[in-house]
Amino acid sequence: MELRLLALYPEQMNIYADRGNILFLQRRCEWRGIGFEYAATGPGESFDPGVHDFLYLGGGQDRDQRAVAADLVASKREAMVSAAESEAVLLAVCGGYQLLGHSYQLGEERLPGIGLVDLETVRAPGPRLIGNVAIEVDLGDGPRIVAGFENHGGRTHLGSGEAPFGRVIEGFGNNGEDDFEGVLRGNTIGTYLHGPLLPKNAWLADELIARALEHRYGERPDLAPLDDRLELAAHELARGAASGR
């Protein structure tokens, strides 16, 4: 078996060690004897949506997001929508998450999104939403806790037909008001959780690996268990930081 991952704008959209998510996925595949093929696509480049099982779009500073937004719509929108509709895994973090929606309003400036999911983001007056965060998610096997770190000035609001990635237990989430965090549609996940996210939540990494391999091979694999003592300790530390323990 082999997992084929495509990183979108890895040079422009990578803050808070978010590239560690890709390294973590690679290691968990390699430890199980699963091949891992990495590819990247940058400004002005398109891609074949049928080649990749996992698309990853990280977060960036506002200046990087400005540089990426129009190019994402012009050169990659159709391929991203096609990949998502075929149930390839798409994980988008912070700025990447915001660009999955219709737009990000920064005062008089409007950054376009690809409109894959029904959400809008606005830079509202008030402080940035910063801190450790814990959310409760259910990806089909019952509720689990995801822990991470958020730092965003934008407030994201989901359309009435969209489901959040999770419910906020500690922290702010999408906008600090509705107790929602992220968005979940099929195998597409958008979230504000940095940190990076996956090393703090090994079970989530494995869930995404299984879904990506199912996309390629048509059958969900049984992933061999790993010695996750360090990963579980990292999760507990992140969860404790969010609750102030």
C-alpha positions as a Markdown table, in Angstrom:
| # | Residue | x | y | z |
|---|---|---|---|---|
| 1 | Met | 0.0 | 0.0 | 0.0 |
| 2 | Glu | 1.0 | 3.6 | -0.6 |
| 3 | Leu | -0.4 | 6.9 | 0.6 |
| 4 | Arg | 0.0 | 9.8 | -1.9 |
| 5 | Leu | 0.0 | 13.2 | -0.2 |
| 6 | Leu | 0.0 | 16.6 | -1.9 |
| 7 | Ala | 1.0 | 19.7 | 0.0 |
| 8 | Leu | -0.4 | 23.0 | -1.3 |
| 9 | Tyr | 1.8 | 26.0 | -0.9 |
| 10 | Pro | 4.2 | 24.5 | 1.6 |
| 11 | Glu | 6.6 | 27.4 | 1.4 |
| 12 | Gln | 3.9 | 30.1 | 1.9 |
| 13 | Met | 1.4 | 28.4 | 4.2 |
| 14 | Asn | 3.4 | 27.0 | 7.1 |
| 15 | Ile | 3.3 | 28.5 | 10.6 |
| 16 | Tyr | 3.3 | 27.1 | 14.1 |
| 17 | Ala | 5.2 | 24.0 | 12.9 |
| 18 | Asp | 2.2 | 22.9 | 10.8 |
| 19 | Arg | 4.5 | 21.1 | 8.4 |
| 20 | Gly | 5.1 | 18.7 | 11.3 |
| 21 | Asn | 1.6 | 17.2 | 10.4 |
| 22 | Ile | 3.0 | 15.9 | 7.1 |
| 23 | Leu | 6.1 | 14.4 | 8.8 |
| 24 | Phe | 4.0 | 12.7 | 11.4 |
| 25 | Leu | 1.7 | 11.2 | 8.7 |
| 26 | Gln | 4.8 | 10.0 | 6.9 |
| 27 | Arg | 6.4 | 8.4 | 9.9 |
| 28 | Arg | 3.2 | 6.6 | 10.9 |
| 29 | Cys | 2.9 | 5.1 | 7.4 |
| 30 | Glu | 6.6 | 4.1 | 7.3 |
| 31 | Trp | 6.4 | 2.4 | 10.8 |
| 32 | Arg | 3.7 | 0.2 | 9.4 |
| 33 | Gly | 5.4 | -0.5 | 6.1 |
| 34 | Ile | 3.0 | 1.7 | 4.1 |
| 35 | Gly | 4.6 | 3.6 | 1.3 |
| 36 | Phe | 4.4 | 7.4 | 1.4 |
| 37 | Glu | 4.7 | 9.6 | -1.6 |
| 38 | Tyr | 5.1 | 13.4 | -1.1 |
| 39 | Ala | 4.4 | 16.0 | -3.7 |
| 40 | Ala | 4.0 | 19.8 | -3.5 |
| 41 | Thr | 2.3 | 22.4 | -5.6 |
| 42 | Gly | 2.9 | 26.1 | -5.5 |
| 43 | Pro | 1.9 | 29.4 | -7.1 |
| 44 | Gly | 0.7 | 29.1 | -10.7 |
| 45 | Glu | 0.6 | 25.3 | -10.6 |
| 46 | Ser | -2.3 | 23.0 | -11.0 |
| 47 | Phe | -2.5 | 19.3 | -10.2 |
| 48 | Asp | -4.3 | 16.1 | -11.2 |
| 49 | Pro | -6.9 | 15.4 | -8.6 |
| 50 | Gly | -6.9 | 11.7 | -9.4 |
| 51 | Val | -3.3 | 11.2 | -8.4 |
| 52 | His | -3.4 | 12.1 | -4.7 |
| 53 | Asp | -5.2 | 10.6 | -1.7 |
| 54 | Phe | -4.5 | 13.4 | 0.8 |
| 55 | Leu | -4.4 | 17.1 | 0.2 |
| 56 | Tyr | -2.9 | 19.3 | 2.9 |
| 57 | Leu | -3.1 | 23.1 | 3.1 |
| 58 | Gly | -1.6 | 24.8 | 6.1 |
| 59 | Gly | -1.9 | 28.3 | 7.7 |
| 60 | Gly | 0.0 | 31.5 | 6.9 |
| 61 | Gln | 0.4 | 35.0 | 8.0 |
| 62 | Asp | -2.0 | 37.5 | 6.4 |
| 63 | Arg | 0.6 | 38.6 | 3.8 |
| 64 | Asp | 1.1 | 35.0 | 2.7 |
| 65 | Gln | -2.6 | 34.3 | 2.7 |
| 66 | Arg | -3.1 | 37.4 | 0.5 |
| 67 | Ala | -0.5 | 36.1 | -1.9 |
| 68 | Val | -2.1 | 32.6 | -2.0 |
| 69 | Ala | -5.8 | 33.4 | -2.1 |
| 70 | Ala | -6.3 | 34.5 | -5.7 |
| 71 | Asp | -3.8 | 32.0 | -7.1 |
| 72 | Leu | -5.6 | 29.2 | -5.2 |
| 73 | Val | -8.9 | 30.1 | -6.9 |
| 74 | Ala | -7.3 | 30.6 | -10.3 |
| 75 | Ser | -5.0 | 27.5 | -10.5 |
| 76 | Lys | -6.3 | 24.9 | -8.1 |
| 77 | Arg | -10.0 | 25.4 | -7.3 |
| 78 | Glu | -11.4 | 22.9 | -9.8 |
| 79 | Ala | -8.9 | 20.2 | -8.9 |
| 80 | Met | -9.5 | 20.7 | -5.2 |
| 81 | Val | -13.3 | 20.5 | -5.6 |
| 82 | Ser | -12.9 | 17.4 | -7.8 |
| 83 | Ala | -10.6 | 15.7 | -5.2 |
| 84 | Ala | -12.9 | 16.5 | -2.3 |
| 85 | Glu | -16.0 | 15.2 | -4.2 |
| 86 | Ser | -14.1 | 11.9 | -4.9 |
| 87 | Glu | -13.6 | 11.6 | -1.1 |
| 88 | Ala | -9.9 | 12.2 | -1.1 |
| 89 | Val | -8.9 | 13.5 | 2.4 |
| 90 | Leu | -8.5 | 17.3 | 2.6 |
| 91 | Leu | -7.1 | 18.8 | 5.8 |
| 92 | Ala | -6.9 | 22.6 | 5.9 |
| 93 | Val | -5.5 | 24.5 | 8.9 |
| 94 | Cys | -6.2 | 28.1 | 9.9 |
| 95 | Gly | -5.6 | 30.3 | 6.9 |
| 96 | Gly | -6.1 | 27.2 | 4.7 |
| 97 | Tyr | -9.4 | 26.5 | 6.4 |
| 98 | Gln | -10.6 | 30.1 | 5.8 |
| 99 | Leu | -9.8 | 29.7 | 2.1 |
| 100 | Leu | -12.1 | 26.7 | 1.8 |
| 101 | Gly | -15.1 | 29.1 | 2.2 |
| 102 | His | -16.4 | 31.9 | 0.1 |
| 103 | Ser | -14.2 | 34.7 | 1.3 |
| 104 | Tyr | -12.2 | 36.3 | 4.1 |
| 105 | Gln | -13.2 | 39.9 | 4.7 |
| 106 | Leu | -10.3 | 42.1 | 6.0 |
| 107 | Gly | -11.8 | 45.5 | 6.4 |
| 108 | Glu | -12.3 | 46.9 | 2.9 |
| 109 | Glu | -10.3 | 44.0 | 1.4 |
| 110 | Arg | -11.9 | 40.7 | 0.4 |
| 111 | Leu | -9.8 | 37.6 | -0.1 |
| 112 | Pro | -11.5 | 35.1 | -2.3 |
| 113 | Gly | -12.0 | 31.5 | -1.2 |
| 114 | Ile | -12.7 | 28.4 | -3.4 |
| 115 | Gly | -16.3 | 28.0 | -2.1 |
| 116 | Leu | -15.8 | 24.3 | -1.4 |
| 117 | Val | -17.8 | 24.7 | 1.9 |
| 118 | Asp | -20.4 | 27.2 | 2.9 |
| 119 | Leu | -18.6 | 29.5 | 5.3 |
| 120 | Glu | -17.6 | 33.1 | 5.6 |
| 121 | Thr | -14.7 | 34.6 | 7.6 |
| 122 | Val | -14.5 | 38.3 | 8.8 |
| 123 | Arg | -11.8 | 40.1 | 10.6 |
| 124 | Ala | -14.0 | 41.5 | 13.3 |
| 125 | Pro | -13.1 | 44.2 | 15.9 |
| 126 | Gly | -11.7 | 42.8 | 19.1 |
| 127 | Pro | -8.7 | 40.7 | 20.3 |
| 128 | Arg | -7.3 | 37.8 | 18.4 |
| 129 | Leu | -8.5 | 34.4 | 19.6 |
| 130 | Ile | -5.4 | 32.8 | 21.0 |
| 131 | Gly | -4.7 | 29.9 | 23.3 |
| 132 | Asn | -4.8 | 26.2 | 23.9 |
| 133 | Val | -8.0 | 24.6 | 22.8 |
| 134 | Ala | -9.8 | 21.2 | 23.2 |
| 135 | Ile | -12.8 | 20.1 | 21.2 |
| 136 | Glu | -15.0 | 17.1 | 21.1 |
| 137 | Val | -15.4 | 15.4 | 17.7 |
| 138 | Asp | -17.2 | 12.4 | 16.4 |
| 139 | Leu | -15.9 | 10.9 | 13.2 |
| 140 | Gly | -18.2 | 7.9 | 13.4 |
| 141 | Asp | -16.8 | 5.9 | 16.3 |
| 142 | Gly | -18.1 | 8.0 | 19.1 |
| 143 | Pro | -16.9 | 11.2 | 20.8 |
| 144 | Arg | -13.1 | 11.8 | 21.0 |
| 145 | Ile | -11.1 | 14.8 | 22.2 |
| 146 | Val | -8.8 | 16.8 | 19.9 |
| 147 | Ala | -6.4 | 19.2 | 21.5 |
| 148 | Gly | -4.3 | 22.0 | 19.8 |
| 149 | Phe | -3.5 | 25.7 | 19.7 |
| 150 | Glu | -5.4 | 28.5 | 18.0 |
| 151 | Asn | -4.3 | 32.0 | 17.0 |
| 152 | His | -6.6 | 33.8 | 14.6 |
| 153 | Gly | -8.1 | 37.2 | 14.1 |
| 154 | Gly | -10.8 | 36.0 | 11.7 |
| 155 | Arg | -14.2 | 35.0 | 12.9 |
| 156 | Thr | -15.6 | 32.1 | 10.9 |
| 157 | His | -19.4 | 31.4 | 10.6 |
| 158 | Leu | -20.7 | 28.2 | 9.0 |
| 159 | Gly | -23.7 | 28.1 | 6.7 |
| 160 | Ser | -26.8 | 26.4 | 8.0 |
| 161 | Gly | -26.1 | 23.2 | 6.1 |
| 162 | Glu | -22.5 | 22.7 | 7.3 |
| 163 | Ala | -21.4 | 20.7 | 10.2 |
| 164 | Pro | -18.5 | 21.7 | 12.5 |
| 165 | Phe | -15.5 | 19.6 | 13.0 |
| 166 | Gly | -16.2 | 19.6 | 16.7 |
| 167 | Arg | -17.7 | 21.3 | 19.7 |
| 168 | Val | -15.6 | 23.6 | 21.8 |
| 169 | Ile | -14.8 | 22.3 | 25.3 |
| 170 | Glu | -12.0 | 24.8 | 26.1 |
| 171 | Gly | -10.9 | 27.7 | 23.9 |
| 172 | Phe | -12.7 | 29.9 | 21.3 |
| 173 | Gly | -13.2 | 27.9 | 18.2 |
| 174 | Asn | -14.6 | 29.4 | 15.0 |
| 175 | Asn | -15.7 | 32.7 | 16.4 |
| 176 | Gly | -15.8 | 32.6 | 20.2 |
| 177 | Glu | -19.6 | 32.6 | 20.2 |
| 178 | Asp | -21.3 | 29.5 | 18.9 |
| 179 | Asp | -19.1 | 26.8 | 20.4 |
| 180 | Phe | -18.3 | 25.4 | 17.0 |
| 181 | Glu | -14.7 | 24.6 | 15.8 |
| 182 | Gly | -13.8 | 24.0 | 12.2 |
| 183 | Val | -15.9 | 22.3 | 9.5 |
| 184 | Leu | -16.4 | 18.7 | 8.5 |
| 185 | Arg | -17.9 | 17.6 | 5.2 |
| 186 | Gly | -17.2 | 14.0 | 4.1 |
| 187 | Asn | -13.4 | 13.6 | 4.2 |
| 188 | Thr | -12.8 | 17.4 | 4.2 |
| 189 | Ile | -11.7 | 18.9 | 7.5 |
| 190 | Gly | -11.0 | 22.6 | 8.1 |
| 191 | Thr | -9.8 | 23.6 | 11.6 |
| 192 | Tyr | -8.1 | 26.4 | 13.4 |
| 193 | Leu | -6.0 | 24.0 | 15.5 |
| 194 | His | -2.2 | 24.4 | 15.1 |
| 195 | Gly | 0.5 | 23.0 | 17.2 |
| 196 | Pro | 1.0 | 21.0 | 15.0 |
| 197 | Leu | -2.4 | 19.2 | 15.2 |
| 198 | Leu | -1.7 | 15.6 | 14.4 |
| 199 | Pro | 1.3 | 14.7 | 16.7 |
| 200 | Lys | -0.9 | 15.8 | 19.6 |
| 201 | Asn | -3.8 | 13.6 | 18.3 |
| 202 | Ala | -2.3 | 10.4 | 16.9 |
| 203 | Trp | -5.7 | 8.7 | 16.7 |
| 204 | Leu | -6.8 | 11.5 | 14.3 |
| 205 | Ala | -3.7 | 11.0 | 12.1 |
| 206 | Asp | -4.5 | 7.3 | 11.9 |
| 207 | Glu | -8.2 | 8.0 | 11.0 |
| 208 | Leu | -7.0 | 10.3 | 8.1 |
| 209 | Ile | -4.5 | 7.7 | 6.9 |
| 210 | Ala | -7.2 | 5.0 | 6.9 |
| 211 | Arg | -9.6 | 7.2 | 5.0 |
| 212 | Ala | -6.9 | 8.2 | 2.4 |
| 213 | Leu | -5.9 | 4.6 | 1.8 |
| 214 | Glu | -9.6 | 3.6 | 1.5 |
| 215 | His | -9.9 | 6.4 | -1.2 |
| 216 | Arg | -7.1 | 4.7 | -3.2 |
| 217 | Tyr | -7.8 | 1.0 | -2.7 |
| 218 | Gly | -11.6 | 1.0 | -2.2 |
| 219 | Glu | -11.4 | -0.7 | 1.2 |
| 220 | Arg | -10.6 | 0.6 | 4.6 |
| 221 | Pro | -7.4 | -1.0 | 6.0 |
| 222 | Asp | -6.8 | -2.3 | 9.5 |
| 223 | Leu | -3.8 | -0.3 | 10.6 |
| 224 | Ala | -1.3 | -2.1 | 12.8 |
| 225 | Pro | -1.2 | -0.7 | 16.3 |
| 226 | Leu | 1.9 | 1.4 | 17.3 |
| 227 | Asp | 3.6 | 2.1 | 20.5 |
| 228 | Asp | 2.0 | 5.5 | 21.2 |
| 229 | Arg | 3.1 | 6.2 | 24.7 |
| 230 | Leu | 4.9 | 9.4 | 23.7 |
| 231 | Glu | 2.0 | 10.5 | 21.5 |
| 232 | Leu | -0.5 | 9.9 | 24.3 |
| 233 | Ala | 1.6 | 11.9 | 26.7 |
| 234 | Ala | 1.7 | 14.7 | 24.2 |
| 235 | His | -2.0 | 14.6 | 23.9 |
| 236 | Glu | -2.5 | 14.7 | 27.7 |
| 237 | Leu | -0.1 | 17.6 | 28.0 |
| 238 | Ala | -2.0 | 19.5 | 25.3 |
| 239 | Arg | -5.4 | 18.7 | 26.8 |
| 240 | Gly | -4.1 | 19.7 | 30.3 |
| 241 | Ala | -2.8 | 23.0 | 28.9 |
| 242 | Ala | -6.2 | 23.8 | 27.4 |
| 243 | Ser | -8.0 | 23.1 | 30.7 |
| 244 | Gly | -5.4 | 24.9 | 32.8 |
| 245 | Arg | -4.1 | 21.8 | 34.5 |
